[in-house]
Amino acid sequence: MRTIPATWTEADAWLAVLHQRGHLHRAETGTDGTRTVQRGRHSRPWTLHHPVLALDWIEDLVRDVEQRDTETRR
């Protein structure tokens, strides 16, 4: 359980790492403070309006990546 609230700084750090490692096609900050993310070039873009929502989205992405890695190692 978290003891501190999620921040955009934390979410942005995760998004940067996922982008650098090729798991995320695009992550941009909007003028209103939201983040627009896109997993693949032809994937549907998502707008994240709050850092907690961003971390939930990131968690789903990391789980998908881990599951794919596990399946390819078999």
N, CA, C and O atoms as a GROMACS GRO file, in nm:
protein
  296
    1MET      N    1   0.083  -0.117   0.000
    1MET     CA    2   0.000   0.000   0.000
    1MET      C    3   0.088   0.125   0.000
    1MET      O    4   0.186   0.133   0.074
    2ARG      N    5   0.053   0.220  -0.083
    2ARG     CA    6   0.130   0.345  -0.092
    2ARG      C    7   0.110   0.428   0.034
    2ARG      O    8   0.002   0.432   0.092
    3THR      N    9   0.218   0.495   0.073
    3THR     CA   10   0.208   0.586   0.187
    3THR      C   11   0.216   0.732   0.143
    3THR      O   12   0.188   0.822   0.222
    4ILE      N   13   0.253   0.755   0.017
    4ILE     CA   14   0.257   0.891  -0.037
    4ILE      C   15   0.174   0.894  -0.166
    4ILE      O   16   0.167   0.794  -0.237
    5PRO      N   17   0.112   1.006  -0.196
    5PRO     CA   18   0.031   1.014  -0.318
    5PRO      C   19   0.118   1.012  -0.445
    5PRO      O   20   0.233   1.054  -0.444
    6ALA      N   21   0.059   0.962  -0.552
    6ALA     CA   22   0.128   0.960  -0.681
    6ALA      C   23   0.146   1.103  -0.731
    6ALA      O   24   0.063   1.191  -0.706
    7THR      N   25   0.256   1.125  -0.803
    7THR     CA   26   0.284   1.257  -0.860
    7THR      C   27   0.310   1.242  -1.010
    7THR      O   28   0.341   1.134  -1.059
    8TRP      N   29   0.297   1.354  -1.080
    8TRP     CA   30   0.330   1.353  -1.223
    8TRP      C   31   0.478   1.325  -1.244
    8TRP      O   32   0.516   1.266  -1.345
    9THR      N   33   0.562   1.367  -1.152
    9THR     CA   34   0.707   1.340  -1.164
    9THR      C   35   0.733   1.190  -1.169
    9THR      O   36   0.810   1.143  -1.252
   10GLU      N   37   0.668   1.117  -1.080
   10GLU     CA   38   0.683   0.972  -1.078
   10GLU      C   39   0.629   0.909  -1.206
   10GLU      O   40   0.694   0.824  -1.267
   11ALA      N   41   0.510   0.951  -1.246
   11ALA     CA   42   0.450   0.896  -1.368
   11ALA      C   43   0.536   0.928  -1.490
   11ALA      O   44   0.556   0.842  -1.576
   12ASP      N   45   0.587   1.050  -1.498
   12ASP     CA   46   0.671   1.088  -1.612
   12ASP      C   47   0.800   1.006  -1.617
   12ASP      O   48   0.847   0.972  -1.725
   13ALA      N   49   0.856   0.975  -1.501
   13ALA     CA   50   0.977   0.893  -1.498
   13ALA      C   51   0.948   0.754  -1.554
   13ALA      O   52   1.025   0.702  -1.635
   14TRP      N   53   0.837   0.694  -1.511
   14TRP     CA   54   0.798   0.563  -1.565
   14TRP      C   55   0.774   0.569  -1.715
   14TRP      O   56   0.819   0.482  -1.789
   15LEU      N   57   0.703   0.672  -1.760
   15LEU     CA   58   0.674   0.685  -1.902
   15LEU      C   59   0.802   0.700  -1.983
   15LEU      O   60   0.814   0.643  -2.092
   16ALA      N   61   0.898   0.775  -1.932
   16ALA     CA   62   1.025   0.794  -2.002
   16ALA      C   63   1.100   0.662  -2.016
   16ALA      O   64   1.153   0.632  -2.123
   17VAL      N   65   1.105   0.584  -1.910
   17VAL     CA   66   1.175   0.455  -1.915
   17VAL      C   67   1.104   0.360  -2.011
   17VAL      O   68   1.170   0.292  -2.091
   18LEU      N   69   0.973   0.353  -2.004
   18LEU     CA   70   0.899   0.265  -2.095
   18LEU      C   71   0.918   0.306  -2.240
   18LEU      O   72   0.926   0.221  -2.328
   19HIS      N   73   0.926   0.435  -2.265
   19HIS     CA   74   0.949   0.484  -2.401
   19HIS      C   75   1.091   0.449  -2.447
   19HIS      O   76   1.110   0.402  -2.559
   20GLN      N   77   1.189   0.471  -2.362
   20GLN     CA   78   1.328   0.442  -2.396
   20GLN      C   79   1.349   0.294  -2.426
   20GLN      O   80   1.431   0.258  -2.510
   21ARG      N   81   1.276   0.208  -2.357
   21ARG     CA   82   1.292   0.063  -2.375
   21ARG      C   83   1.204   0.007  -2.486
   21ARG      O   84   1.202  -0.114  -2.509
   22GLY      N   85   1.130   0.095  -2.555
   22GLY     CA   86   1.052   0.053  -2.670
   22GLY      C   87   0.916  -0.005  -2.638
   22GLY      O   88   0.853  -0.065  -2.726
   23HIS      N   89   0.868   0.011  -2.516
   23HIS     CA   90   0.737  -0.041  -2.479
   23HIS      C   91   0.626   0.061  -2.497
   23HIS      O   92   0.508   0.030  -2.480
   24LEU      N   93   0.663   0.183  -2.532
   24LEU     CA   94   0.568   0.292  -2.546
   24LEU      C   95   0.607   0.374  -2.668
   24LEU      O   96   0.720   0.420  -2.680
   25HIS      N   97   0.512   0.391  -2.759
   25HIS     CA   98   0.541   0.464  -2.883
   25HIS      C   99   0.550   0.615  -2.859
   25HIS      O  100   0.636   0.683  -2.915
   26ARG      N  101   0.458   0.667  -2.774
   26ARG     CA  102   0.453   0.812  -2.758
   26ARG      C  103   0.399   0.847  -2.620
   26ARG      O  104   0.309   0.780  -2.568
   27ALA      N  105   0.454   0.951  -2.562
   27ALA     CA  106   0.403   1.009  -2.437
   27ALA      C  107   0.428   1.159  -2.444
   27ALA      O  108   0.542   1.203  -2.454
   28GLU      N  109   0.320   1.236  -2.438
   28GLU     CA  110   0.332   1.381  -2.449
   28GLU      C  111   0.253   1.448  -2.339
   28GLU      O  112   0.150   1.397  -2.294
   29THR      N  113   0.302   1.562  -2.294
   29THR     CA  114   0.231   1.642  -2.195
   29THR      C  115   0.146   1.745  -2.266
   29THR      O  116   0.193   1.818  -2.354
   30GLY      N  117   0.018   1.752  -2.228
   30GLY     CA  118  -0.072   1.849  -2.286
   30GLY      C  119  -0.061   1.983  -2.217
   30GLY      O  120  -0.002   1.994  -2.110
   31THR      N  121  -0.118   2.084  -2.279
   31THR     CA  122  -0.113   2.219  -2.223
   31THR      C  123  -0.193   2.229  -2.093
   31THR      O  124  -0.170   2.320  -2.013
   32ASP      N  125  -0.287   2.137  -2.073
   32ASP     CA  126  -0.368   2.138  -1.952
   32ASP      C  127  -0.313   2.048  -1.841
   32ASP      O  128  -0.379   2.027  -1.740
   33GLY      N  129  -0.192   1.995  -1.861
   33GLY     CA  130  -0.129   1.910  -1.760
   33GLY      C  131  -0.158   1.763  -1.775
   33GLY      O  132  -0.107   1.682  -1.697
   34THR      N  133  -0.240   1.725  -1.872
   34THR     CA  134  -0.268   1.583  -1.895
   34THR      C  135  -0.151   1.520  -1.971
   34THR      O  136  -0.063   1.591  -2.020
   35ARG      N  137  -0.151   1.390  -1.979
   35ARG     CA  138  -0.053   1.317  -2.059
   35ARG      C  139  -0.128   1.235  -2.162
   35ARG      O  140  -0.228   1.170  -2.130
   36THR      N  141  -0.080   1.238  -2.285
   36THR     CA  142  -0.135   1.153  -2.391
   36THR      C  143  -0.032   1.046  -2.420
   36THR      O  144   0.084   1.076  -2.450
   37VAL      N  145  -0.075   0.920  -2.412
   37VAL     CA  146   0.016   0.807  -2.432
   37VAL      C  147  -0.038   0.718  -2.541
   37VAL      O  148  -0.159   0.712  -2.565
   38GLN      N  149   0.053   0.649  -2.608
   38GLN     CA  150   0.016   0.558  -2.716
   38GLN      C  151   0.113   0.442  -2.713
   38GLN      O  152   0.234   0.461  -2.725
   39ARG      N  153   0.061   0.321  -2.697
   39ARG     CA  154   0.148   0.203  -2.684
   39ARG      C  155   0.220   0.170  -2.814
   39ARG      O  156   0.340   0.143  -2.813
   40GLY      N  157   0.149   0.170  -2.924
   40GLY     CA  158   0.209   0.139  -3.053
   40GLY      C  159   0.173   0.245  -3.154
   40GLY      O  160   0.086   0.328  -3.130
   41ARG      N  161   0.241   0.243  -3.267
   41ARG     CA  162   0.218   0.343  -3.371
   41ARG      C  163   0.072   0.349  -3.415
   41ARG      O  164   0.019   0.457  -3.440
   42HIS      N  165   0.008   0.233  -3.423
   42HIS     CA  166  -0.131   0.228  -3.470
   42HIS      C  167  -0.230   0.205  -3.356
   42HIS      O  168  -0.348   0.179  -3.380
   43SER      N  169  -0.181   0.215  -3.234
   43SER     CA  170  -0.270   0.199  -3.117
   43SER      C  171  -0.350   0.325  -3.092
   43SER      O  172  -0.315   0.434  -3.136
   44ARG      N  173  -0.458   0.307  -3.022
   44ARG     CA  174  -0.543   0.420  -2.984
   44ARG      C  175  -0.473   0.503  -2.875
   44ARG      O  176  -0.427   0.446  -2.776
   45PRO      N  177  -0.465   0.633  -2.891
   45PRO     CA  178  -0.405   0.716  -2.785
   45PRO      C  179  -0.498   0.728  -2.665
   45PRO      O  180  -0.620   0.730  -2.679
   46TRP      N  181  -0.438   0.736  -2.547
   46TRP     CA  182  -0.512   0.753  -2.422
   46TRP      C  183  -0.469   0.883  -2.358
   46TRP      O  184  -0.352   0.920  -2.362
   47THR      N  185  -0.564   0.952  -2.299
   47THR     CA  186  -0.534   1.074  -2.225
   47THR      C  187  -0.546   1.043  -2.077
   47THR      O  188  -0.649   0.995  -2.031
   48LEU      N  189  -0.440   1.070  -2.003
   48LEU     CA  190  -0.435   1.046  -1.860
   48LEU      C  191  -0.450   1.181  -1.790
   48LEU      O  192  -0.369   1.271  -1.810
   49HIS      N  193  -0.554   1.193  -1.709
   49HIS     CA  194  -0.589   1.322  -1.649
   49HIS      C  195  -0.536   1.342  -1.508
   49HIS      O  196  -0.541   1.454  -1.456
   50HIS      N  197  -0.485   1.238  -1.446
   50HIS     CA  198  -0.439   1.247  -1.306
   50HIS      C  199  -0.324   1.148  -1.288
   50HIS      O  200  -0.325   1.042  -1.350
   51PRO      N  201  -0.227   1.180  -1.204
   51PRO     CA  202  -0.113   1.088  -1.186
   51PRO      C  203  -0.154   0.949  -1.136
   51PRO      O  204  -0.088   0.851  -1.170
   52VAL      N  205  -0.259   0.940  -1.056
   52VAL     CA  206  -0.303   0.808  -1.010
   52VAL      C  207  -0.352   0.726  -1.130
   52VAL      O  208  -0.322   0.607  -1.140
   53LEU      N  209  -0.429   0.789  -1.219
   53LEU     CA  210  -0.474   0.718  -1.340
   53LEU      C  211  -0.355   0.679  -1.427
   53LEU      O  212  -0.353   0.571  -1.486
   54ALA      N  213  -0.256   0.766  -1.434
   54ALA     CA  214  -0.136   0.736  -1.513
   54ALA      C  215  -0.064   0.614  -1.457
   54ALA      O  216  -0.024   0.526  -1.533
   55LEU      N  217  -0.048   0.608  -1.326
   55LEU     CA  218   0.021   0.493  -1.266
   55LEU      C  219  -0.059   0.365  -1.282
   55LEU      O  220  -0.001   0.258  -1.298
   56ASP      N  221  -0.191   0.373  -1.279
   56ASP     CA  222  -0.274   0.254  -1.307
   56ASP      C  223  -0.251   0.206  -1.449
   56ASP      O  224  -0.236   0.087  -1.473
   57TRP      N  225  -0.248   0.299  -1.544
   57TRP     CA  226  -0.225   0.265  -1.685
   57TRP      C  227  -0.086   0.204  -1.702
   57TRP      O  228  -0.068   0.106  -1.774
   58ILE      N  229   0.012   0.264  -1.637
   58ILE     CA  230   0.150   0.215  -1.644
   58ILE      C  231   0.158   0.074  -1.586
   58ILE      O  232   0.226  -0.012  -1.642
   59GLU      N  233   0.091   0.050  -1.475
   59GLU     CA  234   0.091  -0.083  -1.413
   59GLU      C  235   0.038  -0.188  -1.510
   59GLU      O  236   0.096  -0.296  -1.521
   60ASP      N  237  -0.070  -0.157  -1.579
   60ASP     CA  238  -0.124  -0.250  -1.679
   60ASP      C  239  -0.023  -0.277  -1.790
   60ASP      O  240  -0.007  -0.391  -1.834
   61LEU      N  241   0.044  -0.173  -1.835
   61LEU     CA  242   0.143  -0.189  -1.941
   61LEU      C  243   0.260  -0.276  -1.894
   61LEU      O  244   0.303  -0.365  -1.966
   62VAL      N  245   0.310  -0.250  -1.774
   62VAL     CA  246   0.422  -0.329  -1.720
   62VAL      C  247   0.382  -0.476  -1.705
   62VAL      O  248   0.461  -0.565  -1.736
   63ARG      N  249   0.260  -0.502  -1.660
   63ARG     CA  250   0.213  -0.641  -1.648
   63ARG      C  251   0.207  -0.708  -1.784
   63ARG      O  252   0.245  -0.824  -1.796
   64ASP      N  253   0.159  -0.637  -1.886
   64ASP     CA  254   0.157  -0.693  -2.021
   64ASP      C  255   0.297  -0.725  -2.070
   64ASP      O  256   0.320  -0.830  -2.129
   65VAL      N  257   0.391  -0.634  -2.046
   65VAL     CA  258   0.529  -0.655  -2.089
   65VAL      C  259   0.588  -0.776  -2.018
   65VAL      O  260   0.652  -0.861  -2.081
   66GLU      N  261   0.567  -0.786  -1.886
   66GLU     CA  262   0.620  -0.899  -1.811
   66GLU      C  263   0.559  -1.031  -1.858
   66GLU      O  264   0.629  -1.131  -1.869
   67GLN      N  265   0.429  -1.030  -1.886
   67GLN     CA  266   0.363  -1.151  -1.933
   67GLN      C  267   0.419  -1.194  -2.069
   67GLN      O  268   0.444  -1.312  -2.092
   68ARG      N  269   0.438  -1.097  -2.159
   68ARG     CA  270   0.494  -1.129  -2.290
   68ARG      C  271   0.635  -1.184  -2.278
   68ARG      O  272   0.671  -1.279  -2.346
   69ASP      N  273   0.716  -1.123  -2.189
   69ASP     CA  274   0.853  -1.172  -2.167
   69ASP      C  275   0.854  -1.313  -2.113
   69ASP      O  276   0.937  -1.394  -2.153
   70THR      N  277   0.763  -1.343  -2.021
   70THR     CA  278   0.754  -1.477  -1.964
   70THR      C  279   0.714  -1.578  -2.071
   70THR      O  280   0.769  -1.688  -2.075
   71GLU      N  281   0.620  -1.541  -2.156
   71GLU     CA  282   0.574  -1.633  -2.261
   71GLU      C  283   0.682  -1.659  -2.364
   71GLU      O  284   0.691  -1.771  -2.416
   72THR      N  285   0.764  -1.561  -2.397
   72THR     CA  286   0.868  -1.580  -2.498
   72THR      C  287   0.986  -1.661  -2.443
   72THR      O  288   1.062  -1.718  -2.521
   73ARG      N  289   1.004  -1.666  -2.312
   73ARG     CA  290   1.113  -1.744  -2.252
   73ARG      C  291   1.080  -1.893  -2.246
   73ARG      O  292   1.170  -1.975  -2.226
   74ARG      N  293   0.954  -1.928  -2.261
   74ARG     CA  294   0.915  -2.070  -2.250
   74ARG      C  295   0.958  -2.148  -2.369
   74ARG      O  296   0.933  -2.269  -2.375
   0.00000   0.00000   0.00000
